[in-house]
Amino acid sequence: MPAILLDRVFNPWDEIQRYQTEELRSGLYGATASFVGTMRDFNIDEKVSLMTLEHYPEMTQHFLNELCDRCLKDYDINDCLIVHRFGDIHPGEPIVLTAAWSAHRAQAFDACRNLIEELKSHAPFWKKEATDKGERWVHDEQQSDEK
């Protein structure tokens, strides 16, 4: 049940495989649900060439660990994983991975969705985008993400 913060590009599928191989007992789970968020090259109808995610490391790590703990208590799952980038991120690069393992698919889907929804709504990250018009800090009301 780790939450991992990275300042480098990662391969979400390798992270899932690594975690399953190193941390989970084969046969313990029957379902794996995952979500991968990838940086777009647009937001608010403008081209975005770079995004910088800033955070306070201890605060963010604590939040993500608590989120995993709550998910394990609230859902009938075997384990969960969050991997999240910070620093400079380019279009096409993964930003976040959430995954949940359980005996059955419904619990894995529900837990995985909860992880990403809570993370997107409450995680202490600050986003700055580089556009053709310059840099801008992005606030929740400015994001074009679907809710």
C-alpha positions as CSV (number, residue, x, y, z in Angstrom):
1,M,0.0,0.0,0.0
2,P,2.6,2.5,-0.9
3,A,2.2,6.0,-2.3
4,I,5.2,6.9,-4.4
5,L,6.2,10.4,-5.5
6,L,8.6,10.6,-8.5
7,D,10.4,13.4,-10.2
8,R,11.0,11.4,-13.3
9,V,9.1,9.7,-16.1
10,F,7.7,6.3,-15.2
11,N,6.0,3.4,-17.0
12,P,2.7,2.8,-15.3
13,W,2.4,-0.8,-16.6
14,D,5.9,-1.6,-15.3
15,E,4.9,-0.2,-11.9
16,I,1.8,-2.4,-11.7
17,Q,3.8,-5.5,-12.8
18,R,6.6,-4.7,-10.4
19,Y,4.2,-4.2,-7.5
20,Q,2.2,-7.4,-8.2
21,T,5.5,-9.4,-8.5
22,E,7.2,-8.0,-5.4
23,E,4.4,-7.2,-3.0
24,L,1.3,-9.3,-3.7
25,R,0.9,-13.0,-3.3
26,S,-0.2,-14.7,-6.5
27,G,-3.7,-16.1,-6.2
28,L,-4.7,-13.6,-3.5
29,Y,-6.5,-11.3,-5.9
30,G,-8.8,-11.9,-8.9
31,A,-9.1,-8.3,-10.2
32,T,-6.8,-5.4,-10.8
33,A,-8.2,-2.0,-11.7
34,S,-6.0,0.9,-12.7
35,F,-6.2,4.5,-13.9
36,V,-3.4,6.4,-15.6
37,G,-3.6,10.1,-16.0
38,T,-1.4,11.5,-18.9
39,M,-0.5,15.1,-19.6
40,R,-2.5,16.7,-22.4
41,D,-1.1,19.3,-24.7
42,F,-4.1,21.6,-24.2
43,N,-6.1,23.1,-21.4
44,I,-8.8,25.8,-21.4
45,D,-8.6,25.9,-25.2
46,E,-4.9,26.8,-25.2
47,K,-1.8,24.7,-26.3
48,V,0.3,23.6,-23.2
49,S,3.9,22.7,-23.8
50,L,5.0,22.0,-20.2
51,M,3.4,21.5,-16.8
52,T,5.2,21.9,-13.5
53,L,3.7,20.3,-10.4
54,E,4.9,21.6,-7.1
55,H,4.3,20.2,-3.7
56,Y,5.5,20.1,-0.1
57,P,7.0,16.6,0.0
58,E,6.0,15.6,3.6
59,M,2.5,17.0,3.3
60,T,1.9,15.3,0.0
61,Q,3.3,12.0,1.0
62,H,1.2,12.1,4.2
63,F,-1.9,12.9,2.2
64,L,-1.4,10.1,-0.3
65,N,-0.5,7.5,2.4
66,E,-3.7,8.5,4.3
67,L,-5.7,8.2,1.2
68,C,-4.4,4.6,0.6
69,D,-5.1,3.8,4.3
70,R,-8.7,5.0,4.0
71,C,-9.2,3.1,0.8
72,L,-8.1,-0.1,2.4
73,K,-10.5,0.5,5.3
74,D,-13.5,1.6,3.2
75,Y,-13.3,-0.9,0.3
76,D,-13.0,-4.7,0.3
77,I,-9.6,-4.7,-1.4
78,N,-6.3,-6.6,-0.9
79,D,-4.1,-3.6,-1.7
80,C,-3.7,-0.3,-3.6
81,L,-1.0,1.8,-5.1
82,I,-0.5,5.4,-6.1
83,V,2.4,6.7,-8.2
84,H,2.4,10.5,-8.8
85,R,4.8,12.7,-10.6
86,F,6.0,16.1,-9.6
87,G,8.3,18.6,-11.3
88,D,8.4,19.3,-15.0
89,I,6.0,17.1,-17.1
90,H,5.7,17.1,-20.9
91,P,2.7,16.2,-23.0
92,G,2.2,12.5,-23.4
93,E,4.0,11.6,-20.1
94,P,2.1,9.8,-17.3
95,I,1.3,12.0,-14.3
96,V,-0.5,9.6,-12.0
97,L,-1.2,5.9,-11.6
98,T,-3.8,4.6,-9.2
99,A,-4.4,0.8,-8.9
100,A,-6.4,-1.5,-6.6
101,W,-6.4,-5.2,-6.2
102,S,-9.3,-7.3,-4.9
103,A,-11.0,-10.7,-5.1
104,H,-13.7,-9.3,-7.4
105,R,-13.8,-6.5,-10.1
106,A,-16.5,-4.3,-8.6
107,Q,-14.5,-3.6,-5.4
108,A,-11.3,-3.0,-7.5
109,F,-13.1,-0.5,-9.8
110,D,-14.8,1.3,-6.9
111,A,-11.6,1.6,-4.9
112,C,-9.5,2.8,-7.9
113,R,-12.1,5.4,-8.9
114,N,-12.2,6.7,-5.3
115,L,-8.4,7.0,-5.2
116,I,-8.2,9.2,-8.3
117,E,-11.3,11.3,-7.4
118,E,-10.0,12.0,-3.9
119,L,-6.5,12.7,-5.2
120,K,-7.7,15.1,-7.9
121,S,-10.0,16.9,-5.5
122,H,-7.8,17.2,-2.4
123,A,-4.1,16.4,-3.0
124,P,-1.8,19.3,-2.2
125,F,-0.2,19.9,-5.6
126,W,0.1,23.2,-7.4
127,K,0.0,23.3,-11.2
128,K,1.8,25.7,-13.4
129,E,1.4,25.5,-17.2
130,A,3.5,26.9,-20.0
131,T,1.5,28.1,-23.0
132,D,2.1,30.3,-26.0
133,K,0.9,33.2,-24.0
134,G,3.3,32.6,-21.1
135,E,3.1,30.7,-17.8
136,R,0.0,30.5,-15.6
137,W,-0.9,28.9,-12.3
138,V,-4.0,26.7,-12.8
139,H,-6.8,26.6,-10.2
140,D,-9.5,24.0,-9.9
141,E,-12.1,26.2,-11.6
142,Q,-9.8,26.7,-14.6
143,Q,-9.2,23.0,-15.4
144,S,-11.1,21.5,-18.3
145,D,-11.2,18.0,-16.7
146,E,-14.5,16.2,-16.6
147,K,-15.9,15.7,-13.1
